[in-house]
Amino acid sequence: MSGFAAIAGAVADGELVAHFGDAFREQRRLAEGSALAPLGDRTVIEVAGPERLTWLDSITSQAVGHLAPGASTELLVLDPQGRVEHAAGVLDDGSSTWLIADAGDAEALASWLTRMKFRTQATVEVRADLVPVGFVDGGAAAASASAAAFAPHGMPLVWADPWQQVSAGGHQYAEIAAHPAADFAWRVAILTEEAASGLAASLDHEALAGLLAAEALRVAAWRPRWATEVDERSLPHESDWIRSAVHLNKGCYRGQETVAKVHNLGHPPRRLAALHLDGSDAVLPDPGAPVFAGDDEVGHLTSVARHHEDGPIALAILSRRAPVGDLVVRADGIDIAASQQVIVPADAGATADVPRLTRLSRRPSAPDPRDSGVGA
């Protein structure tokens, strides 16, 4: 990727750099803010035109109609039943809105947006010439990435992941005082290919991290993404995505009715959980591996990583009725013990304060003469 994959020691598959020789060391340096991670699994989309923000506001889950230049957020595109179809980080620079999407979703998202333009004064373009690079804010890496960031309209393009805290209009289902996202100060700088190649050449080998490191930090922060936590049934409630990608008080958009009904009156049918896996067998299961409670299959893994402090960890989508205790992951004929930490509780939703109807009196009423057969 623009010079990153060509660096000695890089283990790459095309544009995807898994690691640069030592995934655990890279992860530690990435976490402390002293390394950059080229994100070949992300793609940038540019939306331009005077009506871009009000238009995006009207068709997505997030309130972006008045997004200030330099402000970051994220949005979801939902189907009419409220299921997640597309997801993207959002950054506006005053002239264009920049969407950061998972690479496997970018073309489909851009095509859907193009179909939805009608007479809107907006253009949509997949920018394959731009390179996203991730880092944790607050360290030495931030300055080098920000200095190299693309600034087509005078403002460097650096997206701040909103997952770190509950966004305005959002809601957190996780019932935890110290959410792991609080330490996840994730940023993505958007670079031109030339700038990315120059940055790669200028950096010490110790200042680079691969996707394995970036994914481990994401999983530890319980952060969902389209490529892993989304399937054909996914509702944003199930992965606590209302926390950062849904504005519950904005106007109508496709899927909004389901979002409101589940949040206010119902419960999502599935729930995301964090799993700490037994590492004694040295088997790291793949995403999709089934999760069991006793003999009952209750869900499957969505993301798996080896964390430099926590060891083997995973995210799993489970049935709402799955028990809260320890579970088992089955991989390659091996049962792996999994300690569960609830992210979305089984009683998530139903937040509306609906008044209870007054019970009718149980006292017997006067007999109805029609019941006696009189006049029949």
C-alpha positions in Angstrom: 0.0 0.0 0.0 1.7 3.1 -1.3 5.1 2.0 0.1 3.9 0.4 3.4 3.6 -3.1 2.1 7.0 -2.9 0.5 8.8 -2.3 3.8 11.1 -5.1 4.9 9.4 -7.5 7.3 5.9 -6.5 6.2 3.5 -9.5 5.9 1.0 -8.3 3.3 -1.7 -9.7 1.1 -2.1 -7.2 -1.7 -3.1 -3.9 0.0 -3.6 -5.5 3.5 -0.6 -5.5 5.8 -1.2 -8.0 8.6 2.0 -7.0 10.6 5.5 -5.8 10.1 7.3 -8.6 11.9 6.1 -8.5 15.5 2.3 -8.1 16.0 2.4 -7.9 19.8 5.1 -5.2 19.9 3.3 -3.3 17.1 0.1 -3.5 19.1 1.7 -2.1 22.3 3.3 0.8 20.3 0.0 1.5 18.5 -1.9 1.6 21.9 0.6 4.1 23.3 0.3 6.3 20.3 3.8 5.8 18.9 2.9 3.8 15.7 0.8 4.2 12.6 -1.3 1.5 11.0 -2.0 1.6 7.2 -5.7 0.6 6.8 -5.9 -1.2 3.5 -9.3 -2.6 4.5 -10.9 0.8 4.4 -11.9 3.0 1.5 -12.6 6.7 1.2 -15.7 8.2 -0.5 -16.0 11.9 -1.3 -19.4 13.5 -1.3 -19.4 17.1 -2.6 -22.0 19.7 -3.5 -24.0 22.4 -1.6 -26.7 20.0 -0.5 -24.5 17.1 0.6 -25.1 17.4 4.4 -28.9 18.0 4.4 -29.2 15.2 1.9 -27.1 12.7 3.9 -29.1 13.8 7.0 -32.4 12.8 5.3 -31.4 9.3 4.3 -29.1 8.0 7.1 -29.3 7.4 10.8 -27.1 10.3 11.9 -27.9 14.0 12.3 -25.3 15.5 10.0 -27.3 18.4 8.5 -25.3 21.0 10.5 -22.1 19.1 10.9 -19.3 21.7 11.5 -16.1 21.6 9.4 -13.6 19.5 11.3 -16.2 17.6 13.3 -16.4 13.8 13.1 -19.2 11.4 13.5 -20.5 8.2 11.8 -23.7 7.1 10.1 -25.6 3.9 9.2 -27.8 3.2 6.2 -30.7 1.0 7.2 -33.2 -0.9 5.2 -37.0 -0.3 5.7 -37.0 -2.9 8.5 -34.2 -1.1 10.4 -31.5 -3.6 9.6 -27.9 -2.3 8.9 -27.0 -2.2 5.2 -24.0 0.2 5.2 -21.8 2.1 7.7 -19.2 4.9 7.4 -17.2 7.3 9.4 -18.0 11.0 8.5 -15.8 14.0 8.4 -16.7 17.4 6.7 -14.1 20.0 5.7 -16.6 22.8 4.7 -16.5 21.9 1.0 -16.7 18.1 0.9 -17.9 15.3 3.2 -15.5 12.4 3.5 -16.9 8.9 4.3 -14.5 6.2 5.6 -16.1 2.8 4.8 -15.0 -0.8 5.1 -13.4 -1.7 1.7 -16.0 -4.5 1.1 -18.8 -2.1 1.5 -17.5 1.1 -0.2 -18.6 0.4 -3.8 -22.1 -0.7 -2.7 -22.5 2.3 -0.4 -21.4 4.7 -3.1 -23.8 3.1 -5.6 -26.7 3.3 -3.2 -25.9 7.0 -2.5 -25.7 7.7 -6.2 -29.1 6.1 -6.8 -30.6 8.2 -4.0 -29.5 11.5 -5.3 -32.4 12.3 -7.6 -32.2 16.1 -8.1 -30.0 16.7 -5.1 -27.0 19.0 -5.7 -24.4 16.4 -4.6 -21.8 14.1 -6.2 -20.5 10.8 -5.0 -17.0 9.5 -5.8 -15.0 6.5 -4.5 -11.5 7.9 -3.9 -9.3 4.9 -4.5 -6.3 7.3 -4.7 -6.5 8.1 -1.0 -4.9 6.1 1.8 -6.4 5.8 5.3 -3.9 5.5 8.1 -5.0 4.8 11.7 -3.4 5.8 15.0 -4.2 6.5 18.6 -4.3 10.1 19.5 -2.0 11.7 22.1 1.3 10.2 21.0 4.1 10.9 18.7 2.3 9.3 15.7 -0.4 11.9 15.7 1.9 14.7 14.7 3.4 12.8 11.7 0.0 11.6 10.5 -1.7 14.9 10.8 1.2 16.7 9.0 0.9 14.3 6.1 -2.9 14.3 5.9 -4.6 15.4 2.7 -6.0 19.0 3.0 -7.8 19.7 -0.4 -9.7 22.6 1.1 -7.2 23.8 3.7 -8.2 21.5 6.5 -6.2 18.3 7.2 -8.5 15.3 6.9 -8.2 13.4 10.2 -11.3 11.6 11.4 -11.8 11.1 15.2 -13.8 7.9 15.9 -16.9 8.9 17.9 -17.0 5.5 19.7 -14.9 6.9 22.5 -18.1 8.4 24.1 -21.8 8.5 23.7 -22.7 10.9 20.8 -25.3 13.6 21.0 -28.7 11.9 20.4 -27.2 8.5 21.0 -27.8 5.9 23.8 -25.5 3.4 25.5 -27.0 0.0 26.5 -23.8 -1.3 28.1 -24.2 -1.1 31.8 -20.7 -0.5 32.9 -19.1 2.4 34.7 -15.7 2.2 33.0 -16.4 1.5 29.3 -13.3 0.3 27.4 -14.1 2.7 24.7 -13.0 5.6 27.0 -9.4 4.8 26.2 -10.0 4.2 22.5 -8.9 7.6 21.1 -8.8 6.2 17.5 -8.1 8.5 14.6 -7.8 8.0 10.9 -5.8 10.3 8.7 -6.6 10.4 5.0 -3.4 10.7 2.8 -2.7 10.9 -0.9 -0.7 8.0 -2.3 2.3 10.2 -2.7 2.1 11.5 0.9 1.6 7.9 2.2 4.7 6.7 0.3 6.8 9.6 1.6 5.6 9.0 5.2 6.4 5.2 4.9 9.9 6.0 3.7 10.5 8.5 6.5 9.3 6.4 9.5 11.4 4.1 11.6 10.3 0.5 11.3 9.3 0.7 15.0 6.6 3.3 14.1 4.5 1.0 12.0 1.7 -1.4 13.0 -0.3 -3.9 10.9 -4.0 -4.7 10.8 -3.7 -7.4 13.5 -2.7 -4.7 16.0 -5.5 -2.3 14.9 -8.1 -5.0 15.1 -7.0 -6.2 18.6 -7.4 -2.6 20.0 -10.9 -2.4 18.3 -12.1 -5.7 19.7 -10.9 -4.7 23.2 -12.9 -1.5 22.9 -16.0 -3.5 21.9 -16.2 -1.4 18.8 -18.4 -2.9 16.0 -17.7 -2.5 12.3 -19.6 -3.4 9.1 -17.1 -6.0 7.9 -17.4 -8.2 11.0 -20.4 -7.5 13.2 -23.0 -6.9 10.4 -25.0 -9.6 8.7 -28.4 -9.7 7.0 -30.3 -9.6 10.3 -28.3 -6.9 12.2 -30.1 -4.1 14.1 -28.0 -1.3 15.4 -29.3 -1.9 18.9 -27.7 -5.4 19.0 -24.1 -4.2 19.0 -24.7 -1.0 21.0 -24.2 1.0 17.8 -26.8 3.5 18.8 -24.1 4.8 21.1 -22.3 6.6 18.2 -24.1 6.1 14.9 -27.8 6.8 15.5 -29.4 10.0 16.5 -32.7 9.1 18.3 -34.2 12.5 18.1 -33.7 13.5 14.5 -36.3 13.5 11.7 -37.5 10.6 9.7 -35.2 8.3 7.6 -35.5 4.8 6.2 -35.6 2.3 9.1 -36.3 5.0 11.7 -39.6 3.4 12.8 -38.0 0.1 13.7 -35.1 1.8 15.5 -37.6 3.8 17.6 -39.9 0.8 18.3 -37.1 -1.5 19.5 -35.5 1.2 21.6 -38.6 2.5 23.2 -40.9 -0.5 23.4 -39.1 -3.7 22.6 -35.8 -5.6 22.9 -33.3 -6.5 20.2 -33.5 -10.2 19.4 -29.7 -10.6 19.7 -27.0 -9.1 21.8 -23.3 -8.5 21.4 -21.0 -9.9 24.1 -17.2 -9.7 24.8 -15.5 -13.1 25.3 -12.2 -13.9 27.0 -11.0 -17.2 25.5 -9.0 -19.9 27.2 -5.6 -19.8 25.4 -4.2 -23.0 26.8 -4.8 -25.0 23.6 -3.2 -22.3 21.5 -6.2 -22.4 19.1 -7.5 -19.1 18.0 -11.0 -19.7 16.5 -12.1 -18.0 13.3 -15.0 -15.5 13.1 -18.2 -17.5 12.6 -17.2 -20.2 15.0 -20.3 -21.3 17.0 -20.9 -20.5 20.6 -22.6 -22.9 23.0 -24.2 -22.8 26.4 -24.2 -26.4 27.4 -25.6 -28.4 24.4 -27.4 -25.3 23.0 -25.9 -23.2 20.2 -26.6 -19.6 21.2 -24.6 -17.6 18.7 -21.3 -17.2 16.8 -18.1 -15.2 16.9 -17.9 -12.0 14.9 -14.3 -10.8 15.6 -11.3 -12.5 17.1 -7.9 -11.2 18.2 -4.9 -11.8 20.4 -4.5 -8.8 22.7 -1.1 -7.9 24.1 -2.5 -7.7 27.7 -5.8 -9.6 27.7 -4.7 -12.6 25.5 -7.3 -14.2 23.2 -10.4 -12.1 23.0 -13.5 -12.0 20.8 -16.8 -10.4 20.1 -19.8 -12.6 19.7 -23.4 -12.0 18.6 -25.7 -14.1 20.8 -29.4 -14.9 21.2 -31.0 -12.4 23.6 -31.9 -15.4 25.8 -28.4 -16.8 25.9 -27.3 -17.2 29.6 -25.0 -14.6 31.0 -22.5 -17.1 32.4 -19.5 -18.8 30.9 -19.8 -20.2 27.4 -17.9 -22.6 25.0 -16.6 -21.8 21.5 -16.2 -24.8 19.2 -13.4 -24.6 16.7 -11.7 -27.4 14.7 -13.3 -30.0 17.0 -12.0 -28.3 20.1 -14.1 -26.8 22.8 -12.7 -23.5 24.0 -13.9 -22.1 27.4 -15.1 -18.5 27.1 -15.7 -16.1 29.9 -18.5 -13.7 28.9 -18.7 -10.0 29.6 -22.2 -8.6 28.7 -22.1 -5.6 26.3 -25.8 -5.4 25.4 -28.0 -6.8 28.2 -31.0 -9.0 27.5 -33.4 -6.3 28.6 -31.8 -3.6 26.4 -34.5 -1.3 24.9 -38.0 -0.7 26.2 -36.8 2.7 27.5 -40.1 4.5 27.0 -42.0 5.3 30.3 -45.3 3.8 29.2 -48.0 4.3 31.9 -49.6 1.1 33.1 -53.4 0.8 32.6 -55.4 0.9 35.8 -56.5 -2.6 36.7 -60.2 -3.2 36.5 -62.0 -4.0 39.8 -62.2 -7.7 40.6 -65.6 -7.2 42.5 -68.4 -9.1 40.8 -70.7 -7.0 38.8 -74.5 -7.0 38.9 -75.9 -10.0 36.9 -77.0 -9.3 33.4 -80.7 -10.3 33.0 -79.9 -11.6 29.6 -77.8 -14.3 31.2 -80.9 -15.7 33.0 -82.7 -16.5 29.8 -85.5 -14.1 30.6 -87.0 -12.8 27.4 -85.2 -15.4 25.3 
